[in-house]
């Protein structure tokens, strides 16, 4: 497995990859996730160095994006959003997600970011050091509440990185994520 940056020429291929992964889940038809990838790339929150794929034998088997995320309209250059995270169906539960997230977390820390926010399965993301975001004083906006409080998670990328960061996560900066 090797991790690398997404090339601009691959944008539509990656969007289709994300769609294919999510259309087979119990909670999505893949349309929103595909649209989110495109929308992130079109906004000023996009960081090309954190739009990454994992390849094996020349085939893309995983993809994720870390992008800037304002908390209560602040901290946009300090906090990242991890979403979406996609692993090819025939490569799930084989360490691909673990590998790419560990590498992405290291890269984001090296770039000087202070924390990452993710909405997802608490049991999965806690392995990487994510904790319920409320432990950091970060709450979901009433405009777009997660299924439960424990689904919105955060992690510090450096010691006390989020000590002075608090507020509300409002995903409505993306049309795709407005409920």
C-alpha positions in Angstrom: 0.0 0.0 0.0 1.1 3.5 -0.8 -0.5 6.8 0.0 -0.3 9.7 -2.4 -2.0 13.0 -3.3 -5.0 13.0 -5.7 -4.1 14.4 -9.1 -6.6 16.9 -10.6 -7.1 14.6 -13.6 -8.5 12.0 -11.1 -11.1 14.2 -9.5 -14.1 12.6 -11.3 -12.7 9.1 -10.9 -12.4 9.7 -7.1 -15.9 11.2 -6.9 -17.2 8.0 -8.6 -15.1 5.8 -6.3 -16.7 7.6 -3.2 -20.2 7.2 -4.7 -19.6 3.4 -5.3 -18.5 2.9 -1.7 -21.3 4.8 0.0 -24.2 3.7 -2.3 -23.8 0.2 -0.7 -24.2 1.4 2.9 -27.3 1.2 5.1 -27.3 5.0 5.7 -26.6 6.6 2.3 -27.1 6.2 -1.4 -23.7 7.8 -2.1 -25.0 10.9 -3.8 -24.3 13.3 -0.9 -20.7 12.0 -0.3 -19.9 12.3 -4.0 -21.2 15.8 -4.1 -19.4 16.7 -0.9 -16.0 15.7 -2.4 -16.7 18.0 -5.3 -18.0 20.8 -3.1 -15.0 20.7 -0.8 -12.6 21.0 -3.8 -14.6 24.1 -5.0 -14.4 25.9 -1.6 -11.6 27.8 0.0 -11.5 25.2 2.8 -9.9 22.7 0.4 -6.3 21.7 1.1 -4.9 19.8 -2.0 -2.1 18.3 0.2 -4.7 16.6 2.3 -6.8 15.0 -0.5 -5.2 11.6 -0.5 -5.6 8.1 -2.0 -4.2 4.7 -1.1 -3.1 2.6 -3.9 -2.2 -1.1 -4.2 -0.6 -2.4 -7.4 -1.6 0.8 -9.2 -5.3 0.6 -8.2 -7.0 3.1 -5.9 -8.3 1.2 -2.8 -9.0 4.1 -0.5 -9.6 7.9 -0.4 -10.1 10.6 2.2 -10.0 14.4 2.5 -9.1 16.6 5.4 -10.3 20.1 4.9 -10.4 23.3 6.9 -13.4 23.5 9.3 -14.5 26.7 11.1 -15.7 26.2 14.6 -18.2 29.0 15.5 -16.8 30.9 12.5 -13.3 30.8 13.9 -10.3 28.5 14.0 -10.6 27.7 10.3 -6.8 27.5 9.9 -6.4 25.3 13.0 -9.1 22.6 12.8 -9.8 20.1 10.0 -12.8 18.1 9.0 -12.2 14.4 8.1 -14.9 13.5 5.5 -15.6 11.5 3.6 -13.5 8.4 4.2 -13.8 5.6 1.6 -12.3 2.2 1.3 -13.0 -0.2 -1.6 -15.5 -2.8 -0.6 -13.2 -5.7 -1.4 -10.4 -4.1 0.8 -12.5 -3.2 3.9 -11.4 -4.7 7.2 -7.9 -5.3 5.9 -6.1 -2.3 7.5 -6.5 0.2 4.6 -8.5 2.7 6.6 -6.2 2.4 9.5 -3.2 2.9 7.3 -4.5 6.0 5.5 -5.9 7.6 8.6 -2.7 7.2 10.6 -0.7 8.7 7.6 -3.2 11.5 7.2 -3.2 12.4 10.9 0.6 12.5 10.9 0.7 14.7 7.8 -1.9 17.1 9.3 0.1 17.4 12.5 3.3 18.0 10.5 1.5 20.8 8.7 0.7 22.5 12.0 -3.0 21.9 12.4 -4.2 21.6 16.0 -7.2 19.2 15.7 -9.5 17.1 13.6 -13.3 16.8 13.7 -15.1 13.7 12.3 -18.7 12.5 12.4 -18.9 8.8 12.3 -18.8 5.5 14.2 -17.3 6.2 17.6 -16.1 2.6 18.0 -14.0 2.9 14.9 -12.6 6.4 15.3 -11.7 6.1 19.0 -8.9 3.7 17.9 -7.1 6.6 16.4 -7.4 8.9 19.4 -10.7 10.6 18.7 -13.0 11.4 21.6 -16.5 12.8 21.9 -16.1 16.4 20.8 -18.0 17.7 23.8 -14.9 16.7 25.9 -13.2 19.6 24.1 -16.1 22.0 24.4 -17.1 21.5 20.7 -20.8 20.9 20.0 -22.9 20.1 17.0 -25.0 23.0 15.6 -28.7 22.5 16.1 -28.9 23.0 12.3 -27.2 19.6 11.7 -27.2 17.3 14.7 -25.4 13.9 14.4 -27.4 10.7 15.2 -26.0 10.9 18.7 -23.6 13.1 20.7 -20.9 10.4 20.6 -20.9 10.4 16.7 -19.3 13.9 16.6 -15.7 13.3 17.6 -12.5 15.3 17.9 -8.8 14.7 18.3 -5.8 16.9 19.1 -2.9 16.8 16.8 -0.5 18.2 19.4 -0.4 18.4 23.1 -3.2 20.8 24.3 -3.8 21.7 20.7 -7.5 22.3 21.2 -7.2 23.8 24.7 -8.3 27.2 23.6 -10.7 26.1 20.9 -14.4 25.7 21.5 -17.7 26.3 19.9 -20.1 24.9 17.4 -19.6 22.7 14.3 -21.9 23.9 11.6 -21.7 21.8 8.4 -24.0 24.1 6.6 -21.0 25.7 5.1 -21.5 22.9 2.6 -24.8 22.8 0.7 -24.4 19.1 0.5 -24.5 18.7 4.3 -27.5 20.9 5.1 -30.3 18.9 6.6 
